[in-house]
Structures are given as C-alpha cells and as structure tokens.
C-alpha cells in the first residue's frame, strides 16, 4: 500500500456509483468480496506496522514501574487513528485498478 492511496482515500463515508465498483467483475457481490478481503489484508499490514513502531515503547514501559505518558507513542497512535479506514483504502485501490484478482476454476469442483 503506497502513501498516495493513504492520502487519496476518503476519511469518511462517500457515495460511489455501484456500476463503477462492479465494472471489473461484472458482479457487485464479487467486487465487494474482493474489496473486503483486501481490507482485511490492509488491516493486518497496519497492525504489524503499528506494532513495529510501538514495540520499543512497550519494552520501556515494562522496565519502568511508573506509568507515564509518552508523547512519541501518543503521536504514533494519533497518526494511525487519523488514517482512512482499511475498507476505504481497499475501495480506493479497487477503483484505481491496483487490486489483482482472478476467478478460480469451478470445473475442478464439479467432477
């Protein structure tokens, strides 16, 4: 996921013509399923990225007995809170044609 997608994805709900969403597959339900799977992947990527950035702070917190506010950790958390939601990022990638997908061969299952 690139920064361009993060910057251009809507941060709140927007109305999009369903024909634009369904156009690549010809089926709105299949398109939504693909977008949802990509949103799950994005959520996992963001969670891993957040863990990496905040892992040093958690080690420090375990070493200290006192609880205090760490401004850097708060800033990192605020950054991730302000990002568009994973579904919005996935939808933006879908509309820009950045998601690769393929149909599985149904003939193998119909033996």
N, C-alpha and C positions, 0 to 999 in steps of 0.2 A: 504494500500500500504506500503510495507516494504522498508527499506533502500537498501536491496540487489537489488531490482528491479530498484530503482533510480540509483544505481551505475552501473548496467549492461546494462541498456537500452542505445541504441545509441543516441548520441547527434546531429547527422546529418543523412541525408538520406542514407540508405543502401539497397542493393538489396537482397530480400529474395525470395526463391522459392515459387511460389504461391501454389504448392501442399502441402507444409508444413502449409500454412495458412488455406487452405481449408480442410485439413485432418480431423479435429474433426467433422465438419458438413457435409462434402461431397459436399459443395456448397460454392464457393468463395464469392458470393454476401452476403450470410447469415453470413459468417465469418466476412466480412468487416462491416456489420451492427452491429454485436455484439461488435466488436472492437471499432467502432465509439461510441456506447452507453457507453462503459466503459471509453473511452477517455473523454466524457462529464462528467462522474462521477468524474474522476480524476481531471479534471479542476475545478470542484466545490470544491473538497476537498482541492486543493492547494489554491484556492481563500480564502476559510474560514480560512485555516491555516495562510495565509499571513495577513489576517485581524486581527486575534488574536494577532499575533506577533507585528503588527504595530499599534494596536489600542491605546496603551499608548502614542505613539509618536504623534498621531493626536490630542489627548486631550491636550497635551503640546503645540502643535502648535496653537491651538485655544486660549489658555490662553495668549500667548505672541503676542504682536503686531508686533514685528520684525520678519523678515524672515531670518533664518539662516540654514546652512547645518548641519544636524545631522548625524554624521558618523555611528552610530549604525543602523539607518534607511536605510542609503545607503548600508551598508553591508548586511542587510536583503534583500533588493531589488536585489542586485547583486547575492545573493545566489539563489533566485528564478529564475532569468534570466538565470543562468547557468545550471539549471536543464534540463534534457531532456524534450521535449515537451510531452504533455499528450498523443498524438497519439503514440509516441514511447514507452512510459511507458505501454500503453494498449496493444500494439503489443507484447512487451516483456512478459507481463503477459499471453497473449494468447499462445505464443509459449512455455511457461513454464507450461501450463496447470493450471493456477491459476484462470481462469475465469470460474465461474459456469453459465450454461445456460440451458434452456430447451425449447422444442417446445410447443407451445400452441395447444390445441386440436382443429383442424379445423372442426371436426364433429358437434360441437355445433353451428357453424355459418352457416352450410349448411342445416338446417332444412327445 
